[in-house]
Amino acid sequence: MKTFDLSLYLVLDPDLCAGTGMVETARLAVAGGATMVQLRDKQAGTARMIETGHALKQALVGTGALLVVNDDVEAAIAIAADGLHIGQEDMNARTARSMIGPEMILGLSVETEALAAAVDADLVDYAGVGPVFATPTKADHKQPIGFDGLARLVKASPVPSVAIGGLKADHVAEVFAAGARGLAVVSAICGTPDPEAATRRIAAEIRKVPA
């Protein structure tokens, strides 16, 4: 049985993280309570993804935080990442699963109830649900779904969900009330003056959520 904690899921953005660097941002965020880290860099080729991925993996040793690679299967396999995350346009889940094998965590982005309901729980381990709000970190994102939409998609999905899209510490209670297992954040941590403190603030709100 795979065990993973979606509660505070950091998605790295190379532009927002430029000041501190992606590896250092991840290290600080995990020190502050981030449970999963996703390497997302749409401009990087596989070689650079692998290089960054190895550095991230080294930074996360002994922390318990898991490393997920966005979209690049080859990089995920090369760095022996804990997981791979794919979007609807990247590749289908069956192909991804056949490439990464049974042990690696597989996440899939879903933007509609129909897509959430269509998730194959035999292949996919969690759904990334959103965007809850419009967000500048993903220019091509779909129509924002809000918390009502989040609740509908979470209910439709046969696998645990993590909410994404413009989320901050102030939204924690509503994210969990909608049934999601956690929130994925980008700008709430990346590019902040103190990524560790920013993460601690979100983690403190998560601890207030009734079990």
Helices and strands as residue ranges (DSSP letters): E 8-12, H 22-32, E 36-39, H 46-60, E 66-70, H 73-78, E 83-86, H 93-100, E 105-110, H 113-117, E 126-129, H 146-156, E 161-164, G 169-171, H 172-177, E 182-185, H 195-208
